[in-house]
Amino acid sequence: MDGVIKLLDRSRLTIGTKCYHAIMAGHKSLEVRVGYESIQVYQTGDQIELVTPRSSGLVLVKSIRIYPNLREVVSRESWQRIVTHAESLEEAYHALVHQHSPFEGMPDIHVLELEPIQVQIIG
């Protein structure tokens, strides 16, 4: 039974409402997360349920790339697919730093390329 619970925990990812809608609409296809143990479990091909307070949706993990820091992420990835409202690489970088304040000994940064599969409204 413990294995089932772990699998269910692993397949759910809480996400902000604006990011959720951008991902499910296909505007944002890259999700950036600090590589804590809870993120390291995801693999290419996994299906993840993205969850907000009012919505949930199923996405496919198309690929995962790992970088040592946020600067490397925005210089090597399409920052427009990460921070859809940004008008420049620097603006995208600062938005990411605001969201994921770097600290000494910070784990690697994981970039999950996601593809929407199914949307559902909760309550």
C-alpha positions as CSV (number, residue, x, y, z in Angstrom):
1,M,0.0,0.0,0.0
2,D,2.9,2.4,0.7
3,G,4.1,2.1,-2.9
4,V,0.7,3.2,-4.2
5,I,0.7,6.3,-1.9
6,K,4.2,7.2,-3.1
7,L,3.1,6.9,-6.7
8,L,0.1,9.1,-6.2
9,D,2.2,11.7,-4.3
10,R,4.8,11.6,-7.1
11,S,2.3,12.3,-9.9
12,R,0.8,15.5,-8.4
13,L,2.5,18.9,-8.7
14,T,1.1,22.0,-7.2
15,I,1.4,25.0,-9.5
16,G,0.4,28.7,-9.6
17,T,-2.9,29.4,-11.4
18,K,-1.4,31.7,-14.0
19,C,1.4,29.2,-14.9
20,Y,-1.2,26.4,-14.9
21,H,-3.4,28.2,-17.5
22,A,-0.4,29.1,-19.6
23,I,0.8,25.5,-19.7
24,M,-2.6,24.1,-20.4
25,A,-3.2,26.6,-23.2
26,G,0.2,25.6,-24.8
27,H,1.8,29.0,-24.3
28,K,4.2,27.9,-21.6
29,S,5.9,24.5,-22.2
30,L,8.8,24.7,-19.8
31,E,8.5,24.5,-16.1
32,V,11.5,25.4,-13.9
33,R,11.9,23.7,-10.5
34,V,14.7,23.4,-8.0
35,G,15.9,19.9,-8.0
36,Y,14.8,18.8,-4.6
37,E,14.1,15.1,-4.1
38,S,10.4,15.6,-4.9
39,I,11.3,16.8,-8.4
40,Q,14.1,14.4,-9.0
41,V,11.6,11.5,-9.2
42,Y,10.1,12.7,-12.5
43,Q,11.3,11.1,-15.7
44,T,10.6,11.6,-19.4
45,G,7.3,9.9,-20.3
46,D,5.7,10.4,-16.9
47,Q,2.2,11.9,-16.6
48,I,1.9,14.5,-13.9
49,E,-1.3,16.0,-12.6
50,L,-0.8,19.8,-12.3
51,V,-3.0,21.1,-9.4
52,T,-4.3,24.5,-8.5
53,P,-6.9,25.4,-5.9
54,R,-9.7,25.3,-8.6
55,S,-8.3,23.3,-11.5
56,S,-6.2,20.3,-12.4
57,G,-4.8,19.0,-15.6
58,L,-2.8,16.1,-16.8
59,V,0.5,16.8,-18.6
60,L,3.1,14.6,-20.3
61,V,6.8,15.1,-19.4
62,K,8.4,15.3,-22.9
63,S,11.9,15.8,-21.6
64,I,13.9,17.0,-18.6
65,R,17.1,19.0,-18.7
66,I,19.2,19.8,-15.6
67,Y,21.3,23.0,-15.2
68,P,23.6,24.2,-12.4
69,N,21.9,27.6,-12.0
70,L,19.2,29.8,-13.3
71,R,21.5,31.9,-15.5
72,E,22.4,28.8,-17.4
73,V,18.7,27.9,-17.8
74,V,17.8,31.2,-19.5
75,S,20.9,31.2,-21.6
76,R,20.3,27.7,-23.0
77,E,16.6,27.4,-23.0
78,S,13.9,29.4,-24.8
79,W,13.1,31.8,-22.0
80,Q,9.9,32.8,-23.8
81,R,8.6,29.3,-23.1
82,I,9.4,29.7,-19.4
83,V,8.3,33.2,-18.5
84,T,5.7,34.0,-21.1
85,H,5.2,37.6,-20.1
86,A,8.9,38.5,-20.2
87,E,10.1,40.8,-22.9
88,S,13.8,40.0,-22.6
89,L,16.2,37.3,-21.4
90,E,17.1,39.6,-18.5
91,E,13.5,40.1,-17.5
92,A,12.9,36.3,-17.6
93,Y,16.0,35.7,-15.5
94,H,14.9,38.3,-12.9
95,A,11.4,36.7,-12.7
96,L,13.0,33.3,-12.1
97,V,15.3,34.7,-9.4
98,H,12.4,36.3,-7.7
99,Q,10.5,33.0,-7.8
100,H,13.5,30.8,-6.9
101,S,15.9,32.9,-4.8
102,P,19.3,31.3,-5.3
103,F,21.2,30.3,-2.2
104,E,24.6,28.7,-1.4
105,G,24.5,25.0,-2.1
106,M,21.3,25.2,-4.1
107,P,20.5,21.9,-5.9
108,D,20.6,21.8,-9.7
109,I,17.7,23.4,-11.6
110,H,15.4,21.0,-13.5
111,V,13.6,22.2,-16.6
112,L,10.6,20.0,-17.4
113,E,9.2,20.2,-20.9
114,L,5.5,19.6,-20.6
115,E,2.7,18.9,-23.0
116,P,-1.0,19.2,-21.9
117,I,-3.1,16.1,-22.1
118,Q,-6.3,16.8,-20.3
119,V,-7.9,19.7,-18.4
120,Q,-10.4,19.4,-15.6
121,I,-12.2,22.0,-13.3
122,I,-12.4,21.2,-9.6
123,G,-15.6,22.2,-7.7
